[in-house]
Amino acid sequence: MLRAVGIEPPKLHVVGRLLRDLHDRFPKDVRSVLDDLAHISKRLRKEWELAFYGDIDFIPTEEYTVQEASQAYRGAELVLQTARQVVNAGR
């Protein structure tokens, strides 16, 4: 998404603040969801390391509920849908 609007992405996993700061660079029809994307990014950042790698006493499949998984899935769908929209608008 960032490259599609002319921004070289930083070497960070969480770019929510950048999305908010540069919202004017994005197509008008996606600006309304940039705050949602930033929130999703921030929320998932807190979880991704343990979820990906686990720990001796942290087993991801035992730590997350179906509701939490559904919320993460819906967030990922929103991010993907918005990214496709931004990338396709830049073509």
Backbone as JSON, one array per atom type, in Angstrom:
{
  "sequence": "MLRAVGIEPPKLHVVGRLLRDLHDRFPKDVRSVLDDLAHISKRLRKEWELAFYGDIDFIPTEEYTVQEASQAYRGAELVLQTARQVVNAGR",
  "N": [[0.82, -1.18, 0.0], [1.9, 1.23, 0.82], [3.99, 1.66, -1.02], [2.45, 1.86, -3.32], [1.38, 4.36, -3.09], [3.54, 5.94, -3.32], [5.46, 5.89, -1.26], [8.32, 4.82, 0.33], [8.48, 1.93, 2.15], [9.2, 1.79, 5.65], [11.6, -0.09, 7.59], [9.95, -1.67, 9.38], [7.56, -3.53, 11.32], [5.17, -2.55, 12.13], [3.15, -0.2, 10.85], [1.16, 1.56, 11.33], [1.03, 4.21, 12.44], [2.29, 5.63, 10.44], [0.47, 5.26, 8.35], [-1.64, 6.79, 9.34], [-0.42, 9.33, 9.57], [0.15, 9.94, 6.92], [-2.24, 9.99, 5.56], [-3.42, 11.61, 3.6], [-2.19, 10.94, 1.25], [-3.36, 8.69, 0.32], [-5.98, 7.1, -1.61], [-9.15, 8.74, -1.59], [-11.38, 7.15, -0.98], [-10.42, 5.15, 0.7], [-9.42, 6.3, 2.93], [-11.05, 6.48, 5.16], [-10.81, 4.06, 6.47], [-8.23, 3.86, 7.36], [-7.52, 4.48, 10.02], [-8.64, 2.28, 11.29], [-7.04, 0.24, 10.19], [-4.57, 0.96, 11.24], [-5.06, 0.55, 13.95], [-5.54, -2.22, 13.97], [-3.01, -3.13, 13.17], [-1.43, -2.26, 15.33], [-2.6, -3.69, 17.46], [-2.17, -6.37, 16.68], [0.59, -6.43, 16.59], [1.4, -6.63, 19.19], [0.89, -9.23, 19.69], [2.08, -10.89, 17.75], [4.72, -12.0, 17.93], [4.8, -13.94, 20.03], [2.68, -15.51, 19.1], [3.65, -16.46, 16.66], [6.05, -17.77, 17.34], [5.74, -18.96, 19.8], [6.41, -20.15, 23.15], [8.05, -21.66, 25.93], [6.07, -22.0, 27.9], [3.89, -21.1, 26.53], [1.53, -21.84, 24.36], [0.31, -21.29, 21.33], [-2.16, -22.32, 20.18], [-3.56, -22.96, 22.42], [-3.87, -20.63, 23.78], [-5.44, -18.7, 22.51], [-8.77, -17.7, 21.82], [-11.63, -18.82, 19.89], [-13.16, -16.65, 19.22], [-11.25, -14.55, 19.37], [-9.57, -15.35, 17.32], [-11.32, -15.14, 15.16], [-11.76, -12.39, 15.15], [-9.18, -11.48, 14.51], [-8.97, -12.6, 11.97], [-11.03, -11.25, 10.58], [-9.97, -8.69, 10.7], [-7.66, -9.06, 9.16], [-8.83, -9.62, 6.7], [-9.98, -7.1, 6.13], [-7.67, -5.53, 5.93], [-6.4, -6.77, 3.72], [-8.36, -6.41, 1.68], [-8.4, -3.6, 1.55], [-5.74, -3.06, 0.88], [-5.59, -4.25, -1.66], [-7.36, -2.59, -3.01], [-6.03, -0.09, -2.89], [-3.61, -0.69, -4.23], [-4.58, -1.49, -6.77], [-5.77, 0.89, -7.56], [-3.58, 2.42, -8.1], [-2.64, 1.52, -10.49]],
  "CA": [[0.0, 0.0, 0.0], [2.76, 2.41, 0.9], [4.65, 1.86, -2.32], [1.44, 2.26, -4.31], [1.13, 5.81, -2.96], [4.8, 6.64, -3.46], [6.21, 5.93, 0.0], [9.17, 3.65, 0.56], [8.15, 1.44, 3.5], [10.3, 1.66, 6.61], [11.91, -1.47, 8.0], [9.15, -1.87, 10.59], [6.4, -4.39, 11.15], [3.97, -1.79, 12.45], [3.18, 1.05, 10.09], [-0.1, 2.25, 11.58], [1.23, 5.65, 12.61], [2.61, 6.14, 9.11], [-0.8, 5.32, 7.62], [-2.38, 7.95, 9.85], [0.3, 10.56, 9.26], [0.18, 10.19, 5.47], [-3.54, 9.61, 5.02], [-3.74, 12.41, 2.41], [-1.58, 10.31, 0.07], [-4.16, 7.53, -0.06], [-7.25, 7.43, -2.27], [-10.18, 9.22, -0.65], [-12.32, 6.11, -0.56], [-9.86, 4.25, 1.72], [-8.97, 7.08, 4.09], [-11.93, 6.25, 6.31], [-10.45, 2.82, 7.18], [-6.82, 3.87, 7.75], [-7.44, 4.38, 11.48], [-8.91, 0.87, 11.63], [-5.85, -0.54, 9.83], [-3.53, 1.3, 12.23], [-5.43, -0.13, 15.2], [-5.3, -3.66, 13.75], [-1.56, -3.31, 13.16], [-0.94, -2.1, 16.71], [-3.09, -4.8, 18.29], [-1.52, -7.61, 16.3], [2.02, -6.34, 16.9], [1.58, -7.1, 20.56], [0.67, -10.67, 19.73], [2.65, -11.7, 16.68], [5.93, -12.76, 18.26], [4.42, -15.17, 20.76], [1.82, -16.33, 18.25], [4.48, -17.12, 15.65], [7.14, -18.59, 17.85], [5.4, -19.62, 21.05], [7.38, -20.11, 24.22], [7.96, -22.91, 26.68], [4.78, -22.1, 28.57], [2.9, -20.42, 25.71], [1.17, -22.63, 23.18], [-0.69, -20.44, 20.69], [-3.48, -22.94, 19.99], [-4.23, -23.04, 23.72], [-3.94, -19.29, 24.36], [-6.38, -17.83, 21.83], [-10.13, -18.21, 21.66], [-12.19, -18.77, 18.55], [-13.57, -15.25, 19.03], [-10.05, -13.76, 19.07], [-9.13, -15.75, 15.99], [-12.27, -14.55, 14.2], [-11.47, -10.95, 15.11], [-7.93, -11.32, 13.76], [-9.29, -12.95, 10.58], [-11.79, -10.13, 10.0], [-9.02, -7.6, 10.51], [-6.8, -9.39, 8.02], [-9.65, -9.44, 5.5], [-10.09, -5.67, 5.88], [-6.36, -5.07, 5.46], [-6.21, -7.29, 2.37], [-9.3, -5.74, 0.79], [-7.96, -2.23, 1.39], [-4.47, -3.08, 0.14], [-5.91, -4.51, -3.07], [-8.0, -1.38, -3.53], [-5.0, 0.93, -3.06], [-2.68, -1.13, -5.28], [-5.27, -1.45, -8.05], [-6.01, 2.3, -7.91], [-2.31, 2.96, -8.57], [-2.29, 0.94, -11.8]],
  "C": [[0.87, 1.25, 0.0], [3.45, 2.68, -0.43], [3.67, 2.34, -3.38], [1.12, 3.74, -4.24], [2.44, 6.59, -2.91], [5.65, 6.79, -2.21], [7.03, 4.66, 0.12], [8.92, 3.16, 1.99], [9.37, 1.38, 4.4], [10.5, 0.21, 6.97], [11.26, -1.74, 9.36], [8.02, -2.84, 10.29], [5.11, -3.61, 11.34], [4.05, -0.43, 11.77], [1.91, 1.87, 10.3], [0.04, 3.75, 11.71], [1.51, 6.3, 11.26], [1.34, 6.25, 8.25], [-1.61, 6.54, 8.04], [-1.73, 9.26, 9.42], [0.22, 10.94, 7.78], [-1.15, 9.89, 4.8], [-3.92, 10.39, 3.77], [-3.17, 11.81, 1.13], [-2.41, 9.15, -0.47], [-5.43, 7.98, -0.78], [-8.32, 7.79, -1.24], [-11.07, 8.12, -0.13], [-11.73, 5.1, 0.43], [-9.41, 5.01, 2.98], [-9.79, 6.79, 5.34], [-11.56, 4.98, 7.09], [-9.0, 2.81, 7.66], [-6.64, 3.81, 9.26], [-7.69, 2.95, 11.94], [-7.68, 0.0, 11.34], [-4.72, -0.29, 10.83], [-3.81, 0.59, 13.55], [-5.17, -1.64, 15.1], [-3.8, -3.95, 13.83], [-0.99, -3.25, 14.58], [-1.34, -3.28, 17.58], [-2.35, -6.1, 17.97], [-0.03, -7.6, 16.6], [2.3, -6.88, 18.29], [1.54, -8.63, 20.65], [1.56, -11.49, 18.8], [3.86, -12.53, 17.1], [5.6, -14.05, 19.0], [3.58, -16.09, 19.88], [2.63, -17.09, 17.21], [5.42, -18.14, 16.25], [6.8, -19.37, 19.11], [6.47, -19.41, 22.1], [7.18, -21.4, 25.0], [6.58, -23.08, 27.32], [3.67, -21.38, 27.81], [2.67, -21.21, 24.43], [0.03, -21.89, 22.49], [-2.08, -21.05, 20.55], [-4.25, -23.08, 21.3], [-4.48, -21.66, 24.33], [-5.03, -18.41, 23.75], [-7.73, -18.5, 21.67], [-10.55, -18.15, 20.2], [-12.62, -17.34, 18.24], [-12.37, -14.37, 18.68], [-9.51, -14.09, 17.68], [-10.03, -15.15, 14.92], [-12.04, -13.06, 14.05], [-10.21, -10.69, 14.29], [-8.17, -11.6, 12.27], [-10.04, -11.81, 9.89], [-10.87, -8.93, 9.76], [-8.12, -7.83, 9.32], [-7.56, -9.23, 6.7], [-9.78, -7.96, 5.13], [-8.78, -5.11, 5.34], [-6.14, -5.52, 4.01], [-7.1, -6.58, 1.36], [-8.84, -4.31, 0.52], [-6.66, -2.15, 0.6], [-4.73, -3.33, -1.34], [-6.5, -3.26, -3.73], [-6.95, -0.31, -3.82], [-4.06, 0.56, -4.21], [-3.34, -1.05, -6.66], [-5.57, -0.02, -8.49], [-4.74, 2.93, -8.49], [-1.9, 2.45, -9.93], [-2.79, 1.8, -12.93]]
}
